[in-house]
Amino acid sequence: MSTEIPVPPPTLALDPEPALRDNPGSERYELWSGDELIGLEGYRHRDDGALVLLHTIATDAYERKGFARLLVRSVLDEVAAQGLTIVPVCTYVRSFLERFPQYQVLVADDTRE
């Protein structure tokens, strides 16, 4: 197993703390603080159950403050808890996996480089 590199928290504290919600009707995970949308991770399911991560978006007010990183970490932790694998199409997710190699075990075998 690779060395675990801590994922830094966002640079801005929110109250309430951000919470991840799955919105399967829209095929996306959403990060919320109370009733304010912070960001989203679009996905689709492959036939074999792998989750294809398509795009990561932080809303304008939360860009460049570490919330995209929090969103991706939260999604990957949820994927791991469900015993799923991912296909990282999103360039942000790919760069996240390079920075935090402990999450590379979640990449579906047929998509590893």
C-alpha positions as CSV (number, residue, x, y, z in Angstrom):
1,M,0.0,0.0,0.0
2,S,1.2,3.5,-0.8
3,T,2.1,6.0,1.9
4,E,-0.9,7.9,3.1
5,I,-0.7,11.7,2.4
6,P,-3.0,13.8,4.5
7,V,-5.6,15.7,2.5
8,P,-5.6,19.3,3.7
9,P,-8.9,20.8,4.8
10,P,-10.4,23.8,3.0
11,T,-8.9,27.2,3.8
12,L,-12.3,28.5,4.9
13,A,-14.4,27.1,7.8
14,L,-18.1,26.8,7.2
15,D,-21.0,26.5,9.7
16,P,-22.6,24.1,9.3
17,E,-19.7,21.8,8.1
18,P,-20.0,20.7,4.5
19,A,-21.9,17.4,4.0
20,L,-21.9,15.1,0.9
21,R,-25.2,14.1,-0.6
22,D,-25.7,11.7,-3.5
23,N,-28.3,13.0,-6.0
24,P,-28.8,9.9,-8.2
25,G,-31.6,11.6,-10.2
26,S,-29.0,14.1,-11.5
27,E,-26.1,11.6,-11.5
28,R,-24.0,13.7,-9.2
29,Y,-22.7,14.0,-5.7
30,E,-23.2,17.4,-4.1
31,L,-21.4,19.1,-1.3
32,W,-23.6,21.3,0.8
33,S,-23.3,23.7,3.8
34,G,-26.8,24.0,5.1
35,D,-28.9,25.1,2.1
36,E,-25.9,26.4,0.1
37,L,-24.4,24.3,-2.7
38,I,-20.6,24.3,-2.6
39,G,-19.8,22.0,-5.5
40,L,-20.7,18.9,-7.4
41,E,-19.1,15.7,-8.8
42,G,-20.8,14.4,-11.9
43,Y,-20.8,10.7,-12.5
44,R,-22.4,7.8,-14.3
45,H,-22.4,4.1,-13.5
46,R,-20.7,1.6,-15.8
47,D,-22.4,-1.7,-16.5
48,D,-19.9,-3.4,-14.2
49,G,-20.7,-1.1,-11.3
50,A,-17.7,1.2,-11.5
51,L,-18.4,4.8,-11.0
52,V,-17.2,7.1,-13.9
53,L,-16.2,10.4,-12.4
54,L,-16.9,13.0,-15.1
55,H,-16.4,16.5,-13.7
56,T,-15.7,18.4,-10.5
57,I,-17.2,21.8,-10.0
58,A,-16.9,24.2,-7.1
59,T,-19.3,27.1,-7.2
60,D,-17.8,30.6,-7.7
61,A,-17.9,31.5,-4.0
62,Y,-15.9,28.4,-3.1
63,E,-13.3,28.2,-5.9
64,R,-9.6,28.0,-4.9
65,K,-10.4,27.5,-1.2
66,G,-9.9,23.7,-1.1
67,F,-13.6,22.7,-1.5
68,A,-13.1,20.8,-4.8
69,R,-10.4,18.8,-2.9
70,L,-12.8,18.2,0.0
71,L,-15.6,17.2,-2.5
72,V,-13.3,14.6,-4.3
73,R,-12.0,13.2,-1.0
74,S,-15.6,12.8,0.3
75,V,-16.7,11.1,-2.9
76,L,-13.8,8.7,-2.9
77,D,-14.3,7.9,0.8
78,E,-18.0,7.2,0.0
79,V,-17.0,5.0,-3.0
80,A,-14.5,3.1,-0.8
81,A,-17.2,2.6,1.9
82,Q,-19.5,1.1,-0.7
83,G,-16.8,-1.2,-2.1
84,L,-17.0,0.4,-5.5
85,T,-14.3,1.3,-8.0
86,I,-13.9,4.5,-10.1
87,V,-13.0,5.5,-13.6
88,P,-11.3,8.9,-13.3
89,V,-12.3,10.8,-16.5
90,C,-12.2,14.2,-14.8
91,T,-8.8,15.8,-14.9
92,Y,-9.2,17.2,-11.4
93,V,-9.8,13.7,-10.0
94,R,-6.8,12.4,-11.9
95,S,-4.6,15.1,-10.4
96,F,-6.0,14.4,-7.0
97,L,-5.1,10.7,-7.4
98,E,-1.5,11.7,-8.2
99,R,-1.3,14.0,-5.1
100,F,-2.9,11.5,-2.8
101,P,-1.9,8.0,-4.0
102,Q,-3.6,6.2,-1.2
103,Y,-6.9,6.6,-3.3
104,Q,-5.4,4.9,-6.4
105,V,-6.6,1.5,-5.1
106,L,-10.1,2.6,-6.0
107,V,-9.3,2.9,-9.7
108,A,-10.9,0.1,-11.7
109,D,-8.2,-2.4,-12.9
110,D,-9.1,-2.0,-16.6
111,T,-8.4,1.8,-16.4
112,R,-5.1,1.8,-14.5
113,E,-2.1,3.1,-16.4
